[in-house]
Amino acid sequence: MITREPTKCLALDAELVQLVLGASESSLSWFRSLVDSMRKEQLACLLLPPIACDAASRPCSDPRRAGWMVTDSAVLGSRTVALRLKGRQGEHLAAFIPKSESVQVLSRVQGDEPFETFPELEQRLLARGKRRLWAMNGGMYMQDRRALGLLVSDGRQLARLNQRTGKGNFYLEPNGVFMVSESGQPEIVSTNAYAHAAPAILPREATQSGPIVIEAGVVNPLFDPHSTSRFVRNGVCVGERYLVFDISSTRVSFYEFASFLRDVGCDDALYLDGNVSSV
């Protein structure tokens, strides 16, 4: 059985094996090696690479076509996949999460139970009857750990929208908000757009940061392709089918970071942080 859906393999109670297509391989040679592997290993189920799209609705954006090579992968739960991708512009660890999955923004501000490490976070979630598939540190905070901008967790607004101007990444134009609506729909909007819509909405989850690195498929024009300012960076993006939470494993420029997210099919992407939040 050859499938893109991990649940189908798991339903067979079969050994789950994933083969990846190297950047230098042709589709025909890769398929032949796949068939040979099934014969030699007597495998019942093979999982095809997880990045897919509906070619009938729009061109498929496959990072391998842009020169990225999958060097490691893991299936988290039934539908979330984490990939480590390596290319000329660095290395990234990214989780591809179906947009239908539940995403929560957690914080320590205003009486939330404290946690400093991922094991402590795990315990906190288990106490609430929840299980973590993927977690990433991110967002911008002041020295006293108050959020620099809008923060909404489980329907509670813990910090207000920040419409001030200033220096630093947070204030690079346009900055924006990653939000999850009450119906569970994820979205990235500019701070100005959120401010105009705010009287009529209160998202279930939201975090404000900056800058927006991709908007409607276009890389932020402020980013210099020749910039030598490189740091570990992380962010979130919304694509046709997936949310992608990405952190660079190597130091990259803003332009390189945005280019990677565009290569994996992101329509809109928001920078969350990096360096300090590089977990």
N, C-alpha and C positions, 0 to 999 in steps of 0.2 A: 504494500500500500504506500503510495506517495501522496503527501498532503502538505498543505500550509497551515493546518489547524492542529495545534498540539493536543487538543481535547480528543480528537479522533484517534490519535495514537494511544493516548492514555486509556480511552474506552476499550481498546483491544487488550489492555494489560500487556502491551508489547514493549520491548526495549526501544527507547526513544533515541534516535540518532539523527544528527543534523549535519549535512554537508554544505559547505559554502563554496561559492564560485570565486576563484582567485581572479584578480584584475587582468592577468595575462592569459587566462584560459578562454577558449571559445565555448559557446553554449553547447555545441555538438560534442566536443571532447569531454566536457564536464558531465553531460548526460550519460555518455558511455561509461565514465568512471562510476557514476551513480549505479547504473545497472550491474556493473561488475561487482561492486561492493555488496549489493543485495544478494547476488549469487554466492559469493565467497563466504560472507558472514551469515547467510541464511536469515536475513533480517525480515521482520514482519512489517515494519513501519519506518519510513524515512520522512523526516521533516525538512521541507524545502526552506530556503532562506526566508526570513519573516517579513522583509520589506517588500510590500506589494501594493498595487493600486489598481484601480479600475481603468484600464487603458481606453475604454469606450467613453469615459467621461472627461479624461484629460491625459496628457502624456505622462507616462510613468517616470517618476524621479527615483532612480536607483543610484545610490552613492558609488557603487562599483563602476558605473559608467563614467563617473567623474574622477576616477582614479583612487577611490578609497577601497581598502582591503579589510575584510572582516578577519580579525586575528583571534577573537574569542567571543563566545556567546553563551547565554543562559536563558532558559525558559522559566519565568517567575509566575507561579500560579498557572492558570489555564490559558491566558491570552497575552500577558505582558512579556516582552522579550528585551533583554539587555544585551547590547553589542559593544564590543571594543573595536573601533575602526581606526586604521592608520593610513596616512597619505602624506603627500609632499608638504602639506601645511600643518603637520602635527598629528596628534593622536587624541581620540575622544572616547569617553565612556558614556553611552546614551541608553536610556530606557524608552522603548516604544510602547506606549500605553493606549489601548483603544479608548476613544473619546467617551465611550459609554461607562468606563470604569469610574469608581468614586475617587475623587481627589480631595484632600483636606489640607488646609493651611493651619499649622500649629504654632503657638507662640507661648512665651512665658509671661507676657505682660498681663497686668490687671487680674492677678489672682489665679492664673493658670498653674496647674501643678508643675513644679520645676523638673526639668530634665537637662542634663548636660551631655549625655552620650546616647548613641543609638540603642544600646541595651536597655537604658532607662526609658527611652521612648517606647521600646518594644513592650516593656512591662506596663507602661501606662495604657497602651492600646489594648493589650490583653485584658486588663482590668475592665475595659469598656466593651469587651466582647468583639474586638476588631483584630485584624491581622495585617501586618505591613507587607506589601509586596515590593515597594521601592520607596526610599526616602532620600532626600537630598537637602543639605543645608543651603540656605540662600536668603536673599532679601537684604535690605540696608537698614541699619539701626544706629542710634546714637550711643554714646559711651555709657549711658545709664540703661541701655537695652530697650529704650522706647523706640518704636518703629518710626522711621523717618517720614513715612507716608501712610497712605490708607492700609489698614489691616482689618480684615474680617475673618473670623473663625467660627464655623458652625452657626452662622447667622448673627453673630455678635460683632458689632463694630467696635474694635479695640483702639483704633487710631483713625483720625480724620484724613481726608484727601489733602495732599500737600500741593498747592498751586503756586508756591513761591518760586523765585528764581535764585540761583546761587552757583557755586563752583562745585566741581566733582562730577562723577559719572551719573549720579542720580538726577542731576539737573540738565544733562545733555538733552537736546531737543530731537525728537519728541520723547518725553518719558511717558510711562503708561502703566496700565493696571492689568494684571492677569487675574481673571475672575471666573468663578463657577456659579452659574445661575441656580435658582431654587430648583429648576427642572434638571439640573446636572449638566447643562451645556457650558463647556469651557470656551473662553474668548479672551483675546488680548485687544484692548482699546487704548487710545491715547488718553492722557489725563484730561485734556480739554473735552473730548467726547464723553468721558465718564462724568465730568462735572455737569454737562448739559443734560445727561440722562439721569443723574443721581436722584433728583426728586421723585422719580417714578420707580426706582429700583433699589433693592438692597440684596446684593448677591449673598449666596450661602458661604462662599469663600472668596477672599481677594487679598492680593498683595500688590503694593505699588513700588515700582522701581524704575530704573532708567539706565541707559536709553533703550527705546525700541530699536532692535537691530534689523528687523525685517518687517515691512509693512506692505500688505497686499503683494507679496512675492518680490518686493524691491528692497535691496540692501540700503540701509541708511546712507544717504549721500554725504554725510559728514565724515564717514570712515575713509581713511586714506589707504589705498591698496599697497602703498610703499612704506607704511608706518613701521617703525622699529620698536614701538612701545608694546611689549609683549608680557602678558601675565596669564596665570591660570584663570580661566573664566567659566562661569556656569550660567545657565539660563533655561527658559522654557519656551516651547513653540507649539503652535496649533497648525496641524495640517489637514488634509482631506479626511483621513481616517484615524490619525494618531495624535496624541499629545507626545511630545518628545522632551524629556528632561535630560539635559546634556551638561557634562563637565569636561573641560579639556584636561587631558593627562599631561600635556606639555604646555609651555607658555605660547600664547598666540595673540595676535593683534585683534582689534575689534573687527577689522575687515575679514581676517581669516576665520574668526569665530562665526561671523554672519554667513560667510561663504559655505562653511560646513553645514550649517543649519538649512541653508537653501538647497544644498546638494541632497539632503535627506528628505526633502519634500515639504519644508515648512512654508506656510503662507504668511504667518505673522509670528514674530519672535521677540521676547523681552529678556534683556540682560538682568540677571538676578544679583550676581556679585562675582566673587572669585577671590583668590588669595585667602582672606579671612574665612570665607565660607567654602573653602575648597574640599569639603568632605562630602 
